Amino acid sequence: MHDDQLDRSARPTVTVRRRRRSPVRRALIALGALAAVLAVALAGTAWFLVDRYTGSIASAGDVFDALDDGDRPAPASPVAPVPSDPVTFLLVGSDTRELVTGTELPDARSDAIMVARLSGDRQHVQVISIPRDSWVDIPGYGMNKINAAYSYGGPALLIQTVEQVTGVRIDHYAAISFEGLISMTDALGGVDVDVPTTTSWGPYTFTAGPNHLDGDAARWYVGQRYDLPGGDFDRVRRQQNYLRAMFGKLFAAGTFSDLSQVDSVLTTISSSIAVDDSLDTGTLLSLALSARNITPDGIDFFTAPVLGTGTEGAASVVYLDDVTGARMWGYLQTDSLGQNAAEFADEALGDVVN
């Protein structure tokens, strides 16, 4: 017998016992693995959605870069404790498919100018329209219609002008294409607006009372420029009417129950706006999540108080009411306009059906 055989036979026998995992332990491990897989899948889905929707939002550029921070109004100062800082947008609307952005022609003028405040409690939004013919002092250019500020100096000068007129600091800038948003009307099944006086424009007659508008009718309704009893004021109210009716449909029960409809709505909205560069993906998502509980009842529309209309040279202009306006903008600055809205009943939008 060889030595190596003797050595092997002399070695003790070792029995290896496999450790048996209990059923509970196996289940926990399986659940952990499943959770990890789901987390990766959800993260991938989230980033896909971010890229799909925020990726189609145009950039209006770094519109605040040219502004001297020391010359600007102070940030909003809420009179009551709130969980978050209020956020103020300057919304510039155009009736065309071309967004009013920094890449447009230098003589471009905006069709709608709105200051929108997302309240610190994230339960309310106030939207204040400034008539585009408002006669104001444009820094460096003297008195002119407020919508001329854009043609002189782009979004930055328009922001500076609005801040000077209102005393309210603008946090973000967004350009909206009403034409783009209206393309979503049919996807929502149309919207209902309340028309105070019968008017005709293009192929449509909008009768006094509730009117159901499909996309084409909404396009003519918002775009009417002439033959309105209240002139540009009625045009402002129509823009507000449409936006409020659209918001009502967006938040109506069942609107977001169909995934294909959700995709269509979000794609249309994201392709119809341009925002300043400080509104990055993280900021947009954070704002959207914080405002998710707002309902149409929490959105109030106003028009900046006016004294009346007149002419400056050959131009028809609107004269703002500085005294009443100072109260309104003061409430907005302290995040308390919602609580004091009754003071501005004449400037508020009337009831709208959805």
C-alpha positions as CSV (number, residue, x, y, z in Angstrom):
1,M,0.0,0.0,0.0
2,H,1.4,3.4,-1.0
3,D,2.1,6.1,1.5
4,D,-0.4,8.4,0.0
5,Q,-3.1,5.8,0.3
6,L,-2.2,5.3,4.0
7,D,-2.3,9.1,4.5
8,R,-5.8,9.3,2.9
9,S,-7.2,6.5,4.9
10,A,-5.9,7.9,8.1
11,R,-7.6,11.3,7.5
12,P,-10.8,11.8,9.5
13,T,-14.1,12.0,7.6
14,V,-15.6,15.5,7.7
15,T,-19.3,15.9,7.2
16,V,-20.4,19.3,5.7
17,R,-23.9,20.3,6.8
18,R,-25.7,23.0,4.7
19,R,-27.3,25.7,6.8
20,R,-31.0,25.6,6.1
21,R,-32.8,29.0,5.9
22,S,-36.1,29.2,7.5
23,P,-39.2,29.9,5.3
24,V,-39.5,33.3,6.9
25,R,-35.9,34.2,6.1
26,R,-36.3,33.0,2.5
27,A,-39.5,35.1,2.2
28,L,-37.7,38.2,3.6
29,I,-34.8,37.8,1.2
30,A,-37.2,37.4,-1.7
31,L,-39.2,40.5,-0.7
32,G,-36.0,42.5,-0.4
33,A,-34.9,41.5,-3.9
34,L,-38.3,42.3,-5.3
35,A,-38.2,45.7,-3.6
36,A,-34.8,46.4,-5.1
37,V,-36.1,45.5,-8.5
38,L,-39.2,47.6,-8.1
39,A,-37.1,50.6,-6.9
40,V,-34.9,50.4,-10.0
41,A,-37.9,50.0,-12.2
42,L,-39.7,53.0,-10.6
43,A,-36.6,55.1,-10.8
44,G,-36.2,54.3,-14.4
45,T,-39.9,55.1,-15.1
46,A,-39.6,58.4,-13.2
47,W,-36.6,59.5,-15.2
48,F,-38.3,58.5,-18.4
49,L,-41.3,60.7,-17.5
50,V,-39.0,63.5,-16.5
51,D,-37.2,63.3,-19.8
52,R,-40.5,62.9,-21.8
53,Y,-42.3,65.9,-20.4
54,T,-39.7,68.4,-19.0
55,G,-37.4,67.6,-21.9
56,S,-40.0,69.1,-24.3
57,I,-40.3,72.4,-22.3
58,A,-38.5,75.2,-24.1
59,S,-35.9,77.4,-22.4
60,A,-36.6,81.1,-22.2
61,G,-33.0,81.6,-21.2
62,D,-31.4,83.1,-18.1
63,V,-33.8,86.0,-18.0
64,F,-32.8,87.2,-14.5
65,D,-29.1,87.5,-15.2
66,A,-29.2,91.1,-16.4
67,L,-31.2,92.3,-13.3
68,D,-29.4,94.0,-10.4
69,D,-30.6,92.1,-7.4
70,G,-30.1,95.1,-5.1
71,D,-32.6,97.2,-7.1
72,R,-35.4,94.5,-7.1
73,P,-38.3,94.2,-4.6
74,A,-37.7,92.0,-1.5
75,P,-39.0,88.4,-1.6
76,A,-42.6,87.8,-0.4
77,S,-43.1,88.2,3.3
78,P,-46.1,86.1,4.5
79,V,-48.0,87.6,7.4
80,A,-48.8,84.2,8.8
81,P,-46.5,81.2,9.2
82,V,-46.5,79.0,6.0
83,P,-44.8,75.6,5.3
84,S,-43.1,76.9,2.1
85,D,-42.0,80.1,0.5
86,P,-44.6,81.6,-1.9
87,V,-43.6,81.4,-5.5
88,T,-44.4,84.2,-8.0
89,F,-44.5,83.7,-11.8
90,L,-44.6,86.2,-14.6
91,L,-46.7,84.5,-17.2
92,V,-46.6,85.9,-20.7
93,G,-49.1,84.6,-23.2
94,S,-49.3,84.7,-27.0
95,D,-52.2,83.8,-29.3
96,T,-49.8,82.4,-31.8
97,R,-48.0,79.1,-31.8
98,E,-44.7,81.0,-31.4
99,L,-43.8,81.3,-27.7
100,V,-42.7,84.7,-26.4
101,T,-39.1,83.7,-25.5
102,G,-35.7,85.2,-25.8
103,T,-35.3,83.7,-29.2
104,E,-38.1,85.6,-30.9
105,L,-37.9,88.7,-33.0
106,P,-36.9,91.8,-31.0
107,D,-40.1,93.6,-31.9
108,A,-42.3,90.8,-30.5
109,R,-45.1,91.9,-28.1
110,S,-47.0,89.8,-25.7
111,D,-50.8,89.3,-25.9
112,A,-51.3,88.6,-22.2
113,I,-49.3,89.5,-19.1
114,M,-50.2,87.8,-15.8
115,V,-48.6,87.7,-12.3
116,A,-49.4,84.3,-10.8
117,R,-48.7,83.6,-7.1
118,L,-48.5,80.0,-5.7
119,S,-49.3,80.6,-2.0
120,G,-47.0,79.4,0.8
121,D,-49.6,77.0,2.1
122,R,-49.7,75.4,-1.4
123,Q,-53.5,75.5,-1.4
124,H,-54.2,78.6,-3.4
125,V,-53.2,80.4,-6.6
126,Q,-53.9,84.0,-7.5
127,V,-53.6,85.1,-11.1
128,I,-53.6,88.9,-11.8
129,S,-53.8,90.1,-15.4
130,I,-52.1,93.4,-16.3
131,P,-53.8,94.9,-19.4
132,R,-51.2,94.9,-22.2
133,D,-52.1,98.6,-23.0
134,S,-51.3,99.7,-19.4
135,W,-49.5,103.1,-19.6
136,V,-46.4,102.6,-17.4
137,D,-42.8,103.8,-17.0
138,I,-40.5,101.4,-18.7
139,P,-37.0,101.7,-17.1
140,G,-34.7,103.5,-19.5
141,Y,-37.3,104.2,-22.1
142,G,-40.0,106.4,-20.4
143,M,-43.7,106.0,-20.5
144,N,-45.2,103.5,-22.9
145,K,-47.6,100.6,-23.1
146,I,-46.4,97.8,-20.8
147,N,-46.2,95.2,-23.5
148,A,-43.6,97.4,-25.3
149,A,-41.1,96.5,-22.6
150,Y,-40.5,93.1,-24.2
151,S,-39.8,94.6,-27.6
152,Y,-37.3,97.0,-26.0
153,G,-35.4,94.6,-23.8
154,G,-36.9,91.1,-23.9
155,P,-38.1,89.2,-20.8
156,A,-35.6,90.8,-18.5
157,L,-36.9,94.3,-19.1
158,L,-40.5,93.1,-18.9
159,I,-39.8,91.5,-15.5
160,Q,-38.1,94.7,-14.4
161,T,-41.0,96.8,-15.5
162,V,-43.6,94.6,-13.8
163,E,-41.6,94.5,-10.6
164,Q,-41.4,98.3,-10.7
165,V,-45.2,98.7,-11.3
166,T,-46.2,96.1,-8.6
167,G,-43.5,96.1,-6.0
168,V,-43.7,92.3,-6.1
169,R,-40.6,90.2,-6.8
170,I,-40.9,87.8,-9.7
171,D,-39.3,84.4,-9.0
172,H,-39.8,82.7,-12.3
173,Y,-40.8,83.5,-15.9
174,A,-42.9,81.4,-18.2
175,A,-44.1,82.0,-21.7
176,I,-47.4,80.3,-22.7
177,S,-48.8,79.6,-26.1
178,F,-52.6,79.8,-25.9
179,E,-52.7,78.3,-29.3
180,G,-50.8,75.3,-28.0
181,L,-52.9,74.9,-24.9
182,I,-56.1,75.2,-26.9
183,S,-55.1,72.2,-28.9
184,M,-55.7,70.2,-25.7
185,T,-59.4,71.4,-25.5
186,D,-60.7,68.6,-27.7
187,A,-58.8,66.0,-25.7
188,L,-60.7,67.2,-22.6
189,G,-64.0,66.9,-24.3
190,G,-64.3,70.7,-24.7
191,V,-64.8,73.4,-22.0
192,D,-67.7,75.5,-20.9
193,V,-67.4,79.2,-20.4
194,D,-69.9,81.9,-19.3
195,V,-70.2,84.7,-21.8
196,P,-71.7,88.0,-20.4
197,T,-72.8,89.5,-23.8
198,T,-73.5,87.9,-27.2
199,T,-70.7,88.5,-29.7
200,S,-69.7,87.1,-33.0
201,W,-66.2,86.4,-34.3
202,G,-65.2,84.4,-37.3
203,P,-67.6,81.5,-37.9
204,Y,-68.9,81.6,-34.3
205,T,-71.5,83.4,-32.3
206,F,-70.9,83.3,-28.6
207,T,-74.3,83.8,-27.0
208,A,-74.8,85.3,-23.6
209,G,-74.7,82.6,-21.0
210,P,-73.0,79.2,-20.9
211,N,-71.2,78.2,-24.1
212,H,-69.6,74.8,-24.8
213,L,-66.4,75.3,-26.8
214,D,-64.5,72.7,-28.8
215,G,-60.9,73.4,-29.8
216,D,-61.7,75.5,-32.9
217,A,-64.4,77.5,-31.1
218,A,-62.0,78.1,-28.2
219,R,-59.3,79.4,-30.6
220,W,-61.7,82.0,-32.0
221,Y,-63.1,82.8,-28.5
222,V,-59.7,83.6,-26.9
223,G,-58.4,85.3,-30.1
224,Q,-61.2,87.8,-30.6
225,R,-59.6,91.3,-30.6
226,Y,-62.5,93.5,-31.8
227,D,-66.2,94.1,-31.3
228,L,-66.0,93.3,-27.6
229,P,-68.1,95.7,-25.4
230,G,-65.3,96.1,-22.9
231,G,-62.5,96.1,-25.4
232,D,-59.2,94.8,-24.1
233,F,-60.7,94.2,-20.7
234,D,-63.1,91.7,-22.1
235,R,-60.3,90.0,-23.9
236,V,-58.4,89.6,-20.6
237,R,-61.6,88.1,-19.1
238,R,-61.8,85.7,-22.0
239,Q,-58.3,84.5,-21.5
240,Q,-59.0,84.0,-17.8
241,N,-62.4,82.4,-18.6
242,Y,-60.7,79.8,-20.8
243,L,-57.9,79.1,-18.4
244,R,-60.2,78.6,-15.5
245,A,-62.6,76.4,-17.5
246,M,-59.6,74.3,-18.7
247,F,-58.3,74.0,-15.1
248,G,-61.7,72.8,-14.0
249,K,-61.7,70.1,-16.7
250,L,-58.1,69.0,-15.8
251,F,-59.0,68.5,-12.2
252,A,-62.5,67.0,-12.8
253,A,-63.1,63.5,-11.5
254,G,-61.9,60.9,-13.9
255,T,-59.8,63.2,-16.1
256,F,-56.6,61.4,-15.1
257,S,-58.0,57.9,-14.9
258,D,-57.0,57.1,-18.5
259,L,-53.3,56.8,-19.0
260,S,-53.4,57.8,-22.7
261,Q,-55.3,60.9,-21.8
262,V,-52.8,61.8,-19.1
263,D,-50.0,61.4,-21.6
264,S,-51.7,63.6,-24.2
265,V,-52.5,66.3,-21.6
266,L,-49.0,66.5,-20.2
267,T,-47.3,66.3,-23.6
268,T,-49.5,69.2,-24.8
269,I,-48.8,71.4,-21.7
270,S,-45.1,70.8,-21.7
271,S,-44.8,71.6,-25.4
272,S,-46.8,74.8,-25.0
273,I,-44.6,76.6,-22.5
274,A,-41.1,78.0,-22.1
275,V,-39.5,78.7,-18.7
276,D,-36.5,80.5,-17.4
277,D,-33.3,78.5,-16.8
278,S,-33.7,78.5,-13.0
279,L,-36.7,76.2,-13.3
280,D,-34.7,73.0,-13.7
281,T,-36.3,69.6,-13.6
282,G,-35.9,69.2,-9.8
283,T,-37.6,72.6,-9.1
284,L,-40.4,71.8,-11.5
285,L,-41.1,68.4,-10.0
286,S,-40.9,69.8,-6.5
287,L,-43.4,72.6,-7.3
288,A,-45.7,70.2,-9.0
289,L,-45.8,67.8,-6.1
290,S,-46.2,70.6,-3.5
291,A,-49.2,72.0,-5.4
292,R,-50.9,68.7,-6.2
293,N,-53.8,69.4,-3.8
294,I,-54.9,72.6,-5.4
295,T,-58.4,72.5,-6.8
296,P,-60.2,75.0,-9.2
297,D,-61.9,76.6,-6.2
298,G,-58.4,77.5,-4.9
299,I,-57.6,79.5,-8.1
300,D,-58.7,83.2,-8.1
301,F,-58.4,85.5,-11.1
302,F,-58.1,89.3,-10.9
303,T,-57.3,92.2,-13.2
304,A,-55.0,95.0,-12.0
305,P,-57.2,97.9,-10.9
306,V,-57.6,100.6,-13.5
307,L,-58.8,104.2,-13.5
308,G,-60.0,104.1,-17.1
309,T,-58.8,104.4,-20.7
310,G,-57.5,107.3,-22.8
311,T,-55.1,108.2,-25.6
312,E,-51.4,109.0,-25.6
313,G,-50.6,110.4,-29.0
314,A,-52.3,108.0,-31.5
315,A,-52.3,105.1,-29.0
316,S,-55.2,103.9,-26.9
317,V,-54.0,103.2,-23.4
318,V,-55.2,102.0,-20.0
319,Y,-54.4,104.0,-16.9
320,L,-53.8,101.9,-13.8
321,D,-55.2,102.8,-10.4
322,D,-52.1,103.2,-8.4
323,V,-53.9,103.6,-5.0
324,T,-56.1,100.5,-5.2
325,G,-53.3,98.7,-7.0
326,A,-50.9,99.3,-4.2
327,R,-53.3,97.6,-1.8
328,M,-53.7,94.6,-4.1
329,W,-50.0,94.2,-4.7
330,G,-49.3,94.8,-1.0
331,Y,-51.6,91.9,-0.1
332,L,-49.9,89.7,-2.7
333,Q,-46.5,90.7,-1.3
334,T,-47.6,89.4,2.1
335,D,-49.3,86.3,0.7
336,S,-52.7,87.4,1.9
337,L,-54.6,88.4,-1.3
338,G,-56.7,85.3,-1.0
339,Q,-58.0,86.3,2.4
340,N,-58.7,89.9,1.2
341,A,-60.1,89.1,-2.2
342,A,-63.5,90.6,-1.4
343,E,-62.0,94.1,-1.5
344,F,-61.4,93.6,-5.2
345,A,-64.7,92.2,-6.3
346,D,-64.8,94.6,-9.3
347,E,-61.4,93.3,-10.4
348,A,-62.2,89.6,-9.9
349,L,-63.4,87.3,-12.6
350,G,-67.1,86.4,-12.4
351,D,-68.4,82.9,-12.0
352,V,-67.4,80.4,-14.7
353,V,-69.1,77.1,-15.4
354,N,-66.9,74.1,-16.0
